[in-house]
Amino acid sequence: MKFAYKFSNLLGAVYRQGNLSFSKDGNAVISPVGNRVSVFDLKNNTSETLPVSTTKNITCVGLSPDGNLAVVVDEDGAALLVSLVTRAVLHHFHFHKPVSSIRFSPDGRKFVVTKENVALMYHAPGKQREFNAFVLDKSYYGPYDETTCIDWTDDSKCFVVGSKDMSTWVFGAERWANLIYYSLGGHKDVIVGCFFEKDSLDLYTVSQDGALCVWESDTELDGLVLKKSQDKPKPPRQGDEEEEEEEEDEDEDRTEGEVIRGRAEAPKEKGETKNVRYKQRSKHFFNKDGDFNNLTAVAFHKPTHLLVTGFASGIFHLHELPEFNLIHSLSISNQRIASVSINSSGDWIGFGCSGMGQLLVWEWQSESYVFKQQGHFNNMAALAYSPDGQYVVTGGDDGKVKVWNTNSGLCFVTFTEHTSSVTKVTFTSSGFVIVSASLDGTVRAFDLHRYRNFRTFTSPRPAQFSSLAVDVSGELVSAGAQDSFEIFLWSMQTGRLLEVLGGHEGPVSCLCFSPVQSILASASWDRTIRLWDMLDSWQVKETLSLSSDGLSVTYRPDGQELAVATLNGEISFWNPQTATQTGSVVGRHDLETGRKETDKITAKQTAKCKSFTSLCYSADGESVLAGGQSKFVCIYNIKEQMLMKKFEISCNLSFDAMEEFLDRRKMTEFGSLALVDEGAGDGDGVNISLPGVRTGDMSSRHFKPEIRVSSLRFSPTGRSWAATTTEGLLVYSLDGSMVFDPYDLDLDVTPASIRKQLRLQEWASAIVLSFRLNEKALKQEVLEAVPHEQIPVVCGSLPDIYVEKLLGFVAASLEKSSHLQFYMTWAQSLLMLHGQKLKNRSGAILPTIQSLQKSIQRHFDNLSKLCDFNVYNIRYAAALSKQKGVKRAAEEDVGEEEEEEHEEDEELSEEMSVASLEDADLML
């Protein structure tokens, strides 16, 4: 068993908070999910989570114009410079204050960060190596309240900043003589977005109350003049002051907020350019019907003049500017739209709803969804792998059952029939039926062919089901109740209740069927494990006495061992045949629980009452995974009964119980400052405000969810394992970067000697040597050098010990290789020639076979789609050619008729000419 697993993907959550961004080509959405960043490829329909994480939840992401760099900033202002090419962190930086927005200039040379009431302009990191990637260029002051948004002009000469003080400020990126800074008013609420017109200084500003102001500049971008360094500001002359007063009087006569002059520091002398001035050309309102509906997000696409606005009620509008023509309006959610983004071509619009965890991409021209995903908006409670490892099903506290594709990382079906929290989910052995248990008193079976709930199992008296198990045949469904201490058995075929098993004196915490026999193991809080024989009138076969309350029980894949987690933090191993304990592991100290902000005792004392709540055997049965109310997942070796490795599932300090010690700087005589609820509830506003409430719902409170692992499962292929946590569904896969791991190393086993065997065409010897050295690139080189017709001969001459290794390598290579027929021939030859010997060791080789099946199934699905597409195209082309043939035949018929008519006309003309000649002769 190798423990070289690393984090590979985050499922179950697609968006939490922060701004969405499209990639440079517009085919991928970059979405912040907690303290990680996920990239969703819209063309290939796949998702990937970058292997970088911040210490707190991400609030804003800034992309460079070339799409190679991203600056990721968390709630505290800690920033990471990430390469989107190598997926590596290039630089760490801290702004020391929360950052509201970040935006690169279009030329990629600078970027602006807004924090508090200041805009900071930094030199963007270049392609050459730099000691400090974040070099501050200028600081811009002006707004009196927090800044909210940024936009640049197309030539990177100026940028505009919106603020919560209802003002908008235009700043020069260089020292312009006629524009240093300019303040615009005209709004009565917080500025949500401000945008420059394409190749112009004209502005659009949008506020939270649904007002849009169109500002027109009297100067073009080419009219900006650089300020000479030797010039010093001179005091204005008396005549200039009088002119300014007259202009101000004229401005006051106009509409309120129409023109607000900027304070230009450049002198006004004859021959010099005039200062840049703005005037309000028009003002429009989104909420014309009078309903109070906060505008929460806005985006503008300059080439197409398209303005997209999102509202707190989940509605979005599309307008064409500057005429403010409504193109489209649609409700996409019943929650607040937190972020809006438009791709480079202007065809696709991305929406993020933080309340429901939704991520949507809408194609506005065809009015259809390009991408539509939603995670569990409450905690995940359970997960299960399909028998081939291709799908993962999850159940959450939101009552939803979701099925995820492990290859693409996306959810492809959601079942919403449950009305309360889902506590357990599982697949049947066929892989096409999902069974889920819920606190609503039902156990439901779902069909993955038709995507429907085809069975609903209930108990005679209402009961809350907290545990679930399905036998190997898929015929028996069992569920344990929390309140009645009973186990219910149903038939999958008929849906009828077969038996109610009583005997436990406490709630049934976990159920598990033996993978080889019809025996059900049940763990309970009454400190017993009971083994029920399904073939012998459902009698109790054995009762195992535990030292503490039983929390979780699981069978080894071969059915010859039981692992039980108890409340005192121990994991005990039992032989189910003899009902004897074979070993135990004390894991309480390995949990390393943190201290919550409300805890009155230290983390060390809290750990004494913590325990593992989820257990899972590895695919080979040599080790066991354990997780519980902690940020760690532990892997124990069963034979040695010792800890092999600990995985830290999260470093996100936005969760509670992450740190062992509380921050003393936050402790005051009144208690911890972390417990003080800052602000006035939901600052972004509510759809229907409570009586007397103006700024938001005063009853809403922010809370920090506690980090924990609710469920663990190993993939049947043995190449990955998954955990449902507070952060989402985390998938850990085998680390491919572990290159050198030799099997039987010797002085003669070198790459040179292996290539020498290849030159001598000693294929079997070269394969054996390459597997002894165990270097992936070399194994692939040797395998692909073998001629296709020699594959059966080489497979027949391989030693038995290398057959399994070769089969495992073929299964792993087949998943990503394009040499489909070549590797399929290897797999077929190995299974045909060594099938009987492999069958004798079926328990050990089962993960390899399932991995091979998963790879073949994936290629089958992709090829069948491609073949179907080609068949439809060929049919279309044939029908088109047939139609053209008919047209051509019709044209030919018409042509022939015309030719016949032409010939007849010629004959008539000849006859007439002959007749006329005869007439002429007669006349002569």
Residue pairs with C-beta under 8 A, 6 or more apart in sequence:
1 618
1 620
1 622
1 623
1 637
2 734
2 738
2 741
3 635
3 644
3 645
4 734
4 735
4 738
5 647
5 720
5 721
5 732
5 733
5 734
5 735
6 51
6 732
6 733
6 735
7 49
7 51
7 730
7 731
7 732
8 49
8 720
8 731
8 732
8 733
9 47
9 48
9 49
9 409
9 730
9 731
9 733
10 33
10 36
10 38
10 49
10 727
10 728
10 729
10 730
10 731
11 47
11 392
11 394
11 404
11 409
11 411
11 722
11 728
11 729
11 730
11 731
12 375
12 376
12 380
12 394
12 396
12 402
12 404
12 724
12 728
12 729
13 33
13 34
13 357
13 375
13 376
13 727
13 728
13 729
14 31
14 33
14 38
14 40
14 47
14 357
14 358
14 359
14 373
14 374
14 375
15 31
15 32
15 33
15 339
15 352
15 353
15 354
15 357
15 358
15 359
15 375
16 32
16 33
16 34
16 57
16 58
16 354
16 357
17 32
17 57
17 58
17 59
17 338
17 354
18 32
18 57
18 58
18 59
18 60
18 61
18 339
18 352
19 32
19 60
19 61
19 101
19 339
19 341
20 29
20 30
20 31
20 339
20 340
20 341
20 350
20 351
20 352
20 359
21 29
21 30
21 61
21 62
21 63
21 70
21 341
22 28
22 29
22 30
22 341
22 342
22 343
22 344
22 348
22 350
23 29
23 30
23 39
23 63
23 67
23 84
24 63
24 65
24 66
24 67
24 344
25 67
25 344
26 343
26 344
26 345
26 347
26 348
27 41
27 42
27 43
27 343
28 39
28 40
28 41
28 42
28 43
29 39
29 40
29 42
29 341
29 350
29 359
29 361
29 371
30 37
30 38
30 39
30 40
30 61
30 63
30 70
31 37
31 38
31 39
31 40
31 352
31 359
32 38
32 57
32 58
32 59
32 60
32 61
32 72
33 49
33 728
34 57
34 58
34 652
34 654
34 727
34 728
35 53
35 54
35 55
35 56
35 57
35 58
35 74
35 650
35 651
35 652
35 654
35 727
36 49
36 50
36 52
36 53
36 58
37 49
37 50
37 52
37 58
37 61
37 70
37 72
37 82
38 47
38 48
38 49
38 50
39 47
39 48
39 49
39 50
39 84
40 46
40 47
40 359
40 371
40 373
40 410
41 47
41 48
42 348
42 361
42 370
42 371
45 408
45 410
46 407
46 408
46 409
46 410
47 408
47 409
47 410
48 409
49 409
50 82
50 84
50 87
51 87
52 72
52 80
52 82
52 87
52 88
52 89
53 650
53 651
53 652
54 72
54 74
54 78
54 80
54 652
55 74
55 76
55 78
55 651
55 652
55 653
56 74
56 75
56 76
56 78
56 652
56 653
56 654
57 74
57 75
57 652
57 654
58 72
58 73
58 74
59 73
59 74
59 75
59 98
59 99
59 100
60 73
60 99
60 100
60 101
60 102
61 70
61 71
61 72
61 73
61 102
62 70
62 71
62 73
62 102
62 103
62 104
62 111
63 69
63 70
63 84
63 104
64 70
64 104
64 108
64 111
64 124
65 104
65 105
65 106
65 107
65 108
66 108
67 84
68 83
68 84
68 85
69 81
69 82
69 83
69 84
69 90
69 124
69 125
70 81
70 82
70 84
71 79
71 80
71 81
71 82
71 102
71 111
72 79
72 80
72 82
73 79
73 95
73 99
73 102
73 113
75 98
75 654
76 94
76 98
77 94
77 95
77 96
77 97
77 98
77 99
77 115
78 92
78 93
78 94
78 95
79 92
79 93
79 94
79 95
79 99
79 134
80 89
80 91
80 92
80 93
81 89
81 90
81 91
81 92
81 93
81 125
81 133
81 134
82 88
82 89
82 90
83 90
90 125
90 133
91 125
91 133
91 134
93 133
93 134
95 113
95 115
95 120
97 115
97 116
98 115
99 113
99 114
99 115
100 114
100 115
100 146
100 147
100 148
100 149
101 113
101 114
101 147
101 148
101 149
101 150
102 111
102 112
102 113
102 114
102 150
103 111
103 112
103 150
103 151
103 152
103 159
104 110
104 111
104 124
105 111
105 112
105 124
105 152
105 156
105 159
105 173
106 152
106 153
106 154
106 155
106 156
107 155
107 156
108 124
109 123
109 124
109 156
110 121
110 122
110 123
110 124
110 137
110 156
110 173
111 121
111 122
111 124
112 119
112 120
112 121
112 122
112 150
112 152
112 159
112 161
113 119
113 120
113 122
114 120
114 147
114 148
114 149
114 150
114 161
115 147
116 146
116 147
117 141
117 142
117 143
117 144
117 145
117 146
117 147
117 163
117 165
118 139
118 140
118 141
118 147
119 139
119 140
119 142
119 147
119 150
119 159
119 161
119 169
119 171
120 136
120 138
120 139
120 140
121 136
121 137
121 138
121 139
121 140
121 159
121 173
122 134
122 135
122 136
122 137
123 135
123 137
125 133
125 134
140 161
140 169
140 171
140 181
142 161
142 167
142 169
142 171
142 181
142 183
143 161
143 163
143 164
143 165
143 167
143 169
144 163
144 165
144 167
145 163
145 164
145 165
146 163
146 164
147 161
147 162
147 163
147 164
148 162
148 163
148 164
148 190
148 191
148 192
149 161
149 162
149 191
149 192
149 193
149 194
150 159
150 160
150 161
150 162
150 194
151 159
151 160
151 193
151 194
151 195
151 196
151 300
152 158
152 159
152 173
152 196
153 159
153 196
153 200
153 201
153 221
154 196
154 198
154 199
154 221
154 302
155 199
155 221
156 173
157 172
157 173
157 174
157 176
157 221
157 224
158 170
158 171
158 172
158 173
158 176
158 179
158 196
158 201
158 221
158 224
159 170
159 171
159 173
160 168
160 169
160 170
160 171
160 194
160 195
160 196
160 203
161 168
161 169
161 171
161 194
162 168
162 191
162 192
162 193
162 194
162 205
163 169
163 190
163 191
164 190
164 191
166 185
166 187
166 188
166 189
166 190
166 191
166 207
167 183
167 184
167 185
167 187
167 191
168 183
168 184
168 185
168 187
168 191
168 194
168 203
168 205
169 181
169 182
169 183
169 184
170 179
170 181
170 182
170 184
170 201
170 203
170 262
170 276
170 278
171 180
171 181
172 179
172 180
172 181
172 224
174 224
174 226
175 226
175 227
175 229
176 224
176 225
176 226
176 227
177 225
177 226
177 227
177 228
177 231
177 266
177 272
177 273
178 219
178 223
178 224
178 225
178 264
178 266
178 273
178 274
178 275
178 276
179 219
179 224
179 262
179 264
179 275
179 276
180 262
180 263
180 264
180 265
180 266
181 262
181 263
182 261
182 262
182 264
182 276
182 278
183 260
183 262
183 263
184 203
184 205
184 213
184 215
184 260
184 278
185 257
185 260
186 205
186 213
186 256
186 257
186 258
186 260
186 280
186 283
187 205
187 207
187 209
187 211
187 213
187 257
188 207
188 209
188 211
189 207
189 208
189 209
189 211
190 207
190 208
191 205
191 206
191 207
191 208
192 206
192 207
192 208
192 295
192 296
192 297
192 298
193 204
193 205
193 206
193 297
193 298
193 299
193 300
194 203
194 204
194 205
194 206
195 203
195 204
195 205
195 300
195 302
195 307
196 202
196 203
196 302
197 203
197 204
197 302
197 322
198 302
198 303
198 305
199 221
200 217
200 220
200 221
201 217
201 219
201 220
201 221
201 276
202 214
202 215
202 216
202 217
203 213
203 214
203 215
203 217
203 278
204 212
204 213
204 214
204 215
204 300
204 307
204 321
204 322
205 212
205 213
205 215
206 212
206 295
206 298
206 307
206 309
207 295
208 294
208 295
208 296
208 685
209 287
209 294
209 295
210 285
210 286
210 287
210 293
210 294
210 295
211 283
211 284
211 285
211 286
212 283
212 284
212 285
212 286
212 307
212 324
213 257
213 280
213 282
213 283
214 280
214 281
214 282
214 283
214 284
214 321
214 322
215 278
215 279
215 280
215 281
216 278
216 279
216 280
216 281
217 276
217 277
217 278
218 274
218 276
218 277
218 278
218 279
219 274
219 276
219 277
223 273
223 276
224 276
225 273
227 266
231 266
231 267
233 265
233 266
233 267
234 267
236 244
236 267
236 268
240 268
247 261
248 261
251 258
251 259
251 261
255 280
257 280
258 279
258 280
259 277
259 278
259 279
259 280
260 278
261 277
262 275
262 276
262 277
262 278
264 275
264 276
266 272
266 275
268 274
268 275
281 322
282 322
282 324
284 324
286 295
286 309
286 311
286 317
287 293
292 689
293 311
293 312
293 313
293 315
293 687
294 311
294 312
294 336
294 684
294 685
295 309
295 310
295 311
295 312
296 310
296 311
296 312
296 336
296 337
296 338
296 684
296 685
297 309
297 310
297 337
297 338
297 339
297 340
297 351
298 307
298 308
298 309
298 310
298 340
299 307
299 308
299 340
299 341
299 342
299 349
300 306
300 307
300 308
300 321
300 342
301 308
301 342
301 346
303 346
304 346
305 320
305 321
305 322
306 318
306 319
306 320
306 321
306 327
306 342
306 346
306 364
307 318
307 319
307 320
307 321
308 316
308 317
308 318
308 340
308 342
308 349
309 316
309 317
309 319
309 340
310 316
310 337
310 338
310 339
310 340
310 351
311 317
311 336
311 337
312 336
312 337
312 684
312 685
312 686
312 687
313 331
313 334
313 336
313 687
314 331
314 332
314 333
314 334
314 335
314 336
314 337
314 353
315 329
315 330
315 331
315 332
316 329
316 330
316 332
316 337
316 340
316 349
316 351
317 326
317 328
317 329
318 326
318 327
318 328
318 329
318 349
318 364
319 325
319 326
319 327
320 327
327 364
328 364
328 367
330 362
330 367
332 351
332 353
332 358
332 360
332 362
333 351
333 353
333 355
333 356
333 358
333 360
334 356
335 353
335 354
335 355
335 356
335 358
336 353
336 354
336 355
336 684
336 687
337 351
337 352
337 353
338 352
338 353
338 354
338 355
339 350
339 351
339 352
339 354
340 349
340 350
340 351
340 352
341 349
341 350
342 348
342 349
342 350
343 349
343 350
347 363
347 364
347 365
348 361
348 362
348 363
348 370
349 361
349 362
349 363
349 364
350 359
350 360
350 361
350 362
351 358
351 359
351 360
351 361
351 362
352 358
352 359
352 360
353 360
355 377
356 374
356 377
357 374
357 375
357 376
357 377
358 373
358 374
359 371
359 372
359 373
359 374
360 369
360 371
360 372
360 373
361 369
361 370
361 371
361 372
362 368
362 369
362 370
363 369
363 370
373 410
373 411
374 411
374 414
375 402
375 411
375 728
376 394
376 396
376 397
376 398
376 400
376 402
377 398
378 396
378 397
378 398
378 421
379 396
379 397
379 705
379 710
379 726
380 394
380 395
380 396
380 397
380 710
380 711
380 724
380 725
380 728
380 729
381 395
381 396
381 397
381 421
381 422
381 423
381 424
381 710
381 711
381 724
382 394
382 395
382 422
382 423
382 424
382 425
382 436
382 710
382 711
382 724
383 392
383 393
383 394
383 395
383 425
383 711
383 713
383 722
383 723
383 724
383 729
384 392
384 393
384 425
384 426
384 427
384 434
384 713
385 391
385 392
385 427
385 713
385 714
385 715
385 716
385 722
386 392
386 393
386 427
386 431
386 716
387 427
387 429
387 430
387 431
387 716
387 850
388 431
388 716
388 717
388 850
388 853
388 854
388 857
389 406
389 715
389 716
389 717
389 719
389 720
389 850
389 851
389 854
390 405
390 406
390 407
390 854
390 857
390 858
391 403
391 404
391 405
391 406
391 427
391 431
391 448
392 403
392 404
392 406
392 713
392 722
392 729
392 731
393 401
393 402
393 403
393 404
393 425
393 426
393 427
393 434
393 436
394 401
394 402
394 404
394 425
394 724
394 729
395 401
395 402
395 422
395 423
395 424
395 425
395 436
395 438
396 402
396 421
396 422
397 421
397 422
398 421
399 416
399 418
399 419
399 420
399 421
399 422
399 438
399 440
400 414
400 415
400 416
400 418
400 422
401 414
401 415
401 416
401 418
401 422
401 425
401 434
401 436
401 444
401 446
402 411
402 413
402 414
402 415
403 411
403 412
403 413
403 414
403 434
403 448
404 410
404 411
404 412
404 729
405 411
405 412
406 715
406 720
406 731
407 858
413 448
413 451
415 434
415 436
415 444
415 446
415 451
415 453
417 444
417 453
417 456
418 436
418 438
418 440
418 442
418 444
419 438
419 440
420 438
420 439
420 440
421 438
421 439
422 436
422 437
422 438
423 437
423 438
423 439
423 465
423 466
423 467
423 468
424 436
424 437
424 465
424 466
424 467
424 468
424 479
425 434
425 435
425 436
425 437
425 468
426 434
426 435
426 436
426 468
426 469
426 470
427 433
427 434
427 435
427 470
428 434
428 435
428 470
428 474
428 492
429 472
429 473
429 474
430 474
431 448
432 447
432 448
432 449
433 445
433 446
433 447
433 448
433 474
433 492
434 445
434 446
434 448
435 443
435 444
435 445
435 446
435 468
435 470
435 477
436 443
436 444
436 446
436 468
437 443
437 465
437 466
437 467
437 468
437 479
438 444
438 465
439 464
439 465
439 466
439 482
441 458
441 459
441 462
441 463
441 464
441 465
442 456
442 457
442 458
442 465
443 456
443 457
443 458
443 465
443 468
443 477
443 479
443 488
443 490
444 453
444 455
444 456
444 457
445 453
445 454
445 455
445 456
445 457
445 477
445 492
446 452
446 453
446 454
447 453
447 454
455 492
455 495
456 495
457 477
457 479
457 488
457 490
457 495
457 497
459 481
459 484
459 488
459 497
459 500
460 497
460 500
461 484
463 481
463 482
463 483
463 484
463 486
463 488
464 481
464 482
464 483
465 479
465 480
465 481
465 482
465 488
466 480
466 481
466 482
466 507
466 508
466 509
467 479
467 480
467 508
467 509
467 510
467 511
467 522
468 477
468 478
468 479
468 480
468 511
469 477
469 478
469 479
469 511
469 512
469 513
469 520
470 476
470 477
470 478
470 492
470 513
471 478
471 513
471 518
471 520
471 534
472 513
472 514
472 515
472 516
472 518
474 492
475 491
475 492
475 493
476 489
476 490
476 491
476 492
476 498
476 513
476 518
476 534
477 489
477 490
477 491
477 492
478 487
478 488
478 489
478 490
478 511
478 513
478 520
479 487
479 488
479 511
480 486
480 487
480 488
480 507
480 508
480 509
480 510
480 511
480 522
481 487
481 488
481 507
481 508
482 507
482 508
483 507
485 502
485 504
485 505
485 506
485 507
485 508
485 524
485 526
486 500
486 501
486 502
486 504
486 508
487 500
487 501
487 502
487 504
487 508
487 511
487 520
487 522
487 532
488 497
488 499
488 500
488 501
489 497
489 498
489 499
489 500
489 501
489 538
490 496
490 497
490 498
491 498
499 538
501 522
501 532
501 538
503 530
503 540
504 522
504 524
504 526
504 528
504 530
505 524
505 526
506 524
506 525
506 526
506 527
506 549
507 524
507 525
508 522
508 523
508 524
509 523
509 524
509 525
509 549
509 550
509 551
509 552
510 522
510 523
510 550
510 551
510 552
510 553
510 554
511 520
511 521
511 522
511 523
511 553
512 520
512 521
512 553
512 554
512 555
513 519
513 520
513 521
513 555
514 520
514 521
514 555
514 559
514 576
515 555
515 557
515 558
515 559
516 558
516 559
517 559
518 533
518 534
518 535
519 531
519 532
519 533
519 534
519 541
519 576
520 531
520 532
520 534
521 529
521 530
521 531
521 532
521 553
521 555
521 562
521 576
522 529
522 530
522 532
522 553
523 529
523 550
523 551
523 552
523 553
523 564
524 530
524 549
524 550
525 549
525 550
526 549
527 545
527 546
527 547
527 548
527 549
527 550
528 543
528 544
528 545
528 546
528 550
529 543
529 544
529 546
529 550
529 553
529 562
529 564
529 574
530 540
530 542
530 543
530 544
531 540
531 541
531 542
531 543
531 544
531 576
531 579
532 538
532 539
532 540
532 541
533 539
533 540
533 541
542 576
542 579
543 579
544 562
544 564
544 574
544 579
544 581
546 564
546 566
546 572
547 566
547 568
547 570
547 572
548 566
548 567
548 568
548 570
549 566
549 567
550 564
550 565
550 566
550 567
551 565
551 566
551 567
551 611
551 612
551 613
552 564
552 565
552 612
552 613
552 614
552 615
553 562
553 563
553 564
553 565
553 615
554 562
554 563
554 615
554 616
554 617
555 561
555 562
555 576
555 617
556 562
556 563
556 617
556 621
557 617
557 619
557 620
557 621
557 843
557 846
558 621
558 843
559 576
560 575
560 576
560 577
561 573
561 574
561 575
561 576
561 582
561 621
561 638
562 573
562 574
562 575
562 576
563 571
563 572
563 573
563 574
563 615
563 617
563 624
563 638
564 571
564 572
564 573
564 574
564 615
565 571
565 611
565 612
565 613
565 614
565 615
565 626
565 628
566 572
566 611
567 611
568 588
568 611
569 586
569 587
569 588
569 591
569 610
569 611
569 612
570 584
570 585
570 586
570 587
570 588
571 584
571 585
571 587
571 612
571 615
571 624
571 626
571 636
572 581
572 583
572 584
572 585
573 581
573 582
573 583
573 584
573 638
574 580
574 581
574 582
575 581
575 582
583 638
583 641
584 641
585 636
585 641
585 642
585 643
587 612
587 626
587 634
587 636
587 643
588 607
588 608
588 610
588 611
589 607
590 632
590 634
590 643
590 646
591 607
591 610
591 611
591 612
591 628
591 629
591 630
591 632
591 634
592 607
592 630
592 631
592 632
592 660
593 603
593 606
593 607
593 610
593 629
593 630
593 657
594 603
594 630
594 631
594 656
594 657
594 658
594 659
594 660
594 707
595 602
595 603
595 606
595 657
595 659
595 660
595 661
595 662
596 606
596 656
596 657
596 706
597 656
597 662
597 672
597 674
597 675
597 704
598 675
599 606
602 661
603 660
603 661
604 660
610 628
610 629
610 630
611 628
611 629
612 626
612 627
612 628
612 634
613 627
613 628
613 629
613 709
613 710
614 626
614 627
614 628
614 709
614 710
614 711
614 712
615 624
615 625
615 626
615 712
616 624
616 625
616 626
616 712
616 713
616 714
616 721
617 623
617 624
617 625
617 714
618 624
618 625
618 635
618 714
618 718
618 721
619 714
619 715
619 716
619 717
619 718
619 846
619 847
620 718
620 844
620 847
621 638
621 843
622 637
622 638
622 639
623 635
623 636
623 637
623 638
623 644
624 635
624 636
624 638
625 633
625 634
625 635
625 712
625 714
625 721
626 633
626 634
626 635
626 636
626 712
627 633
627 634
627 649
627 709
627 712
627 723
628 708
628 709
629 657
629 706
629 708
629 709
630 707
630 708
630 709
631 648
631 649
631 650
631 655
631 657
631 658
631 707
632 646
632 647
632 648
632 649
633 646
633 647
633 649
633 709
633 712
633 723
634 643
634 645
634 646
634 647
635 643
635 644
635 645
635 646
635 647
636 642
636 643
636 644
637 644
647 732
649 707
649 709
649 723
649 725
649 727
649 730
650 658
650 707
650 725
650 726
650 727
651 658
652 658
652 707
652 727
653 659
654 704
655 704
655 705
655 706
655 707
655 726
655 727
656 704
656 705
656 706
656 707
657 706
657 707
658 707
662 672
663 674
666 672
666 673
666 674
667 673
677 701
677 702
680 695
680 696
680 698
681 695
681 696
681 697
681 698
681 699
681 700
681 701
682 696
682 697
682 700
683 695
683 696
684 696
685 695
685 696
686 693
686 696
686 697
686 700
689 696
689 697
690 697
690 698
690 699
705 726
706 726
707 725
707 726
707 727
708 725
708 726
709 723
709 724
709 725
710 724
710 725
711 723
711 724
712 721
712 722
712 723
712 724
713 721
713 722
713 723
714 721
715 721
715 722
716 846
716 847
716 850
717 847
717 850
717 851
717 854
718 847
718 848
718 850
718 851
719 733
719 734
719 812
719 847
719 851
720 731
720 732
720 733
720 734
721 731
721 732
722 729
722 730
722 731
722 732
723 729
723 730
723 732
736 776
739 775
739 776
739 777
740 774
740 775
741 774
742 749
742 772
742 773
742 774
743 771
743 772
743 773
743 774
743 805
744 772
745 772
745 773
746 772
749 769
749 772
749 773
750 773
751 773
751 775
751 778
753 769
754 766
754 769
754 770
754 773
754 778
754 782
757 765
757 766
757 769
758 766
758 782
758 785
763 782
763 785
763 786
763 790
763 794
764 794
764 797
764 798
766 782
766 785
767 779
767 782
767 783
767 786
767 794
767 798
767 802
767 806
768 798
768 799
768 802
770 778
770 779
770 781
770 782
770 783
771 779
771 802
771 805
771 806
771 809
779 809
780 813
783 809
783 810
783 813
783 826
784 819
784 822
786 794
788 822
788 825
791 825
791 826
791 829
792 829
792 833
795 803
795 826
795 829
795 830
795 833
795 834
796 829
796 833
798 806
800 834
800 837
803 830
803 834
803 837
803 838
804 838
804 841
804 844
804 845
804 848
806 826
806 830
807 827
807 830
807 831
807 838
807 845
807 848
807 852
808 848
808 851
810 823
810 826
810 827
810 830
810 852
811 827
811 848
811 851
811 852
811 855
812 851
812 855
813 823
814 820
814 823
814 824
814 827
814 852
814 855
814 856
814 859
815 851
815 854
815 855
815 858
817 823
820 859
824 856
827 852
827 856
831 838
838 845
